[in-house]
Amino acid sequence: MDIFDNIIDFVRRHAFVVVVVALLIFAPSLLAGVVSVLFYVIMGAIVLAVILVLAGRWWLARKQREIYDRMFDGNRTAGGPGYGGRDDASRREGDVRVYKTQASPRKKVNGQVGDYVDFEDVKESERKEE
């Protein structure tokens, strides 16, 4: 009686192993099909992971190249103002350029709404004194 209890406990603890051994003994062709499906699924996941890693590296390299070209204009010297590029080299040290901005920005709501006016909050006690 004790042997059967041990066998039942083993089957409960290791159900997957028992099923694989039973398939190996009673249906080897079915087990070969299951193994081949698992093999293809695992290999497909590995190939997909490799493709995603390579595509990610390519995308990052492309973005890095775009940022580099934008910042340095493809040269070793910086191209934009403030980076020590051609614009900065043509000016003397101490020269200041002031660019005129738009006199009054267009209204964001519509033309019939008035301008914003700051106001001070007056307390009731101060109002009565006036």
VMD Tcl script that draws the C-alpha trace (Angstrom):
set ca {
  {0.00 0.00 0.00}
  {2.83 2.34 0.81}
  {4.42 1.78 -2.64}
  {1.25 2.93 -4.44}
  {1.10 6.07 -2.33}
  {4.71 6.85 -3.26}
  {3.98 6.30 -6.96}
  {0.91 8.56 -6.79}
  {2.91 11.26 -4.99}
  {5.64 11.03 -7.65}
  {3.06 11.40 -10.46}
  {1.50 14.42 -8.70}
  {4.86 16.13 -8.22}
  {6.27 15.28 -11.67}
  {3.23 15.15 -13.95}
  {5.02 16.63 -16.95}
  {7.85 14.08 -16.77}
  {5.36 11.22 -16.50}
  {3.44 12.48 -19.56}
  {6.66 12.82 -21.60}
  {7.82 9.31 -20.61}
  {4.38 7.86 -21.40}
  {4.41 9.54 -24.84}
  {7.93 8.30 -25.44}
  {6.92 4.73 -24.65}
  {3.42 4.55 -26.16}
  {3.46 7.15 -28.98}
  {6.97 8.07 -30.10}
  {5.76 9.56 -33.39}
  {3.44 11.94 -31.53}
  {6.28 13.01 -29.23}
  {8.50 13.65 -32.27}
  {5.80 15.94 -33.71}
  {5.49 17.85 -30.44}
  {9.26 18.23 -30.19}
  {9.52 19.48 -33.77}
  {6.76 22.07 -33.16}
  {8.52 23.25 -30.00}
  {11.80 23.41 -31.93}
  {10.27 25.59 -34.66}
  {8.60 27.88 -32.11}
  {11.84 28.38 -30.19}
  {13.88 28.92 -33.36}
  {11.29 31.39 -34.67}
  {11.49 33.35 -31.41}
  {15.30 33.43 -31.64}
  {15.24 34.60 -35.26}
  {12.66 37.28 -34.41}
  {14.79 38.49 -31.49}
  {17.89 38.71 -33.71}
  {15.95 40.64 -36.37}
  {14.58 43.06 -33.75}
  {18.04 43.63 -32.26}
  {19.57 44.30 -35.68}
  {16.70 46.60 -36.69}
  {17.02 48.50 -33.39}
  {20.77 48.96 -33.86}
  {20.22 50.17 -37.43}
  {17.51 52.62 -36.33}
  {19.67 53.99 -33.49}
  {22.65 54.42 -35.82}
  {20.47 56.26 -38.34}
  {19.08 58.60 -35.68}
  {22.56 59.22 -34.31}
  {23.80 60.07 -37.81}
  {20.84 62.46 -38.36}
  {21.53 64.27 -35.09}
  {25.25 64.45 -35.87}
  {24.55 65.87 -39.35}
  {22.07 68.38 -37.96}
  {24.45 69.55 -35.26}
  {27.72 69.55 -37.19}
  {26.49 69.91 -40.81}
  {28.49 66.77 -41.65}
  {31.80 68.42 -40.73}
  {34.00 68.14 -37.69}
  {33.32 71.79 -36.79}
  {29.98 72.72 -35.37}
  {27.65 74.38 -37.85}
  {24.93 76.14 -35.95}
  {25.17 79.42 -34.09}
  {26.53 78.98 -30.61}
  {28.51 75.87 -31.56}
  {31.65 77.65 -32.77}
  {30.84 77.17 -36.46}
  {31.11 79.36 -39.55}
  {28.69 82.03 -38.30}
  {30.72 82.54 -35.16}
  {34.07 82.60 -37.02}
  {33.03 85.51 -39.30}
  {32.17 87.81 -36.37}
  {34.63 89.53 -34.12}
  {34.69 88.74 -30.46}
  {32.32 91.03 -28.54}
  {29.97 91.68 -31.47}
  {26.36 91.35 -30.50}
  {23.50 90.78 -32.91}
  {20.01 91.77 -31.90}
  {17.16 90.37 -33.91}
  {13.88 92.27 -33.90}
  {10.93 90.24 -32.79}
  {7.35 90.84 -33.82}
  {6.07 94.12 -32.32}
  {2.87 92.72 -30.89}
  {2.03 89.09 -31.24}
  {-1.21 88.14 -32.86}
  {-4.03 87.42 -30.46}
  {-4.54 83.78 -29.82}
  {-8.27 83.95 -29.12}
  {-9.72 86.45 -31.63}
  {-9.48 90.16 -32.45}
  {-12.58 91.22 -30.48}
  {-11.28 90.09 -27.10}
  {-9.47 92.82 -25.13}
  {-5.97 92.68 -23.73}
  {-5.15 91.14 -20.38}
  {-4.97 93.69 -17.56}
  {-3.29 93.02 -14.23}
  {-5.30 94.02 -11.20}
  {-4.78 94.13 -7.49}
  {-7.20 92.52 -5.13}
  {-8.59 95.18 -2.78}
  {-9.94 94.14 0.60}
  {-13.32 95.38 1.77}
  {-11.82 97.35 4.68}
  {-9.55 99.32 2.33}
  {-12.43 99.99 -0.06}
  {-14.62 101.58 2.64}
  {-11.86 104.01 3.65}
  {-11.76 105.56 0.20}
}
mol new
graphics top color blue
foreach p $ca { graphics top sphere $p radius 0.5 }
foreach p [lrange $ca 0 end-1] q [lrange $ca 1 end] { graphics top cylinder $p $q radius 0.2 }
display resetview
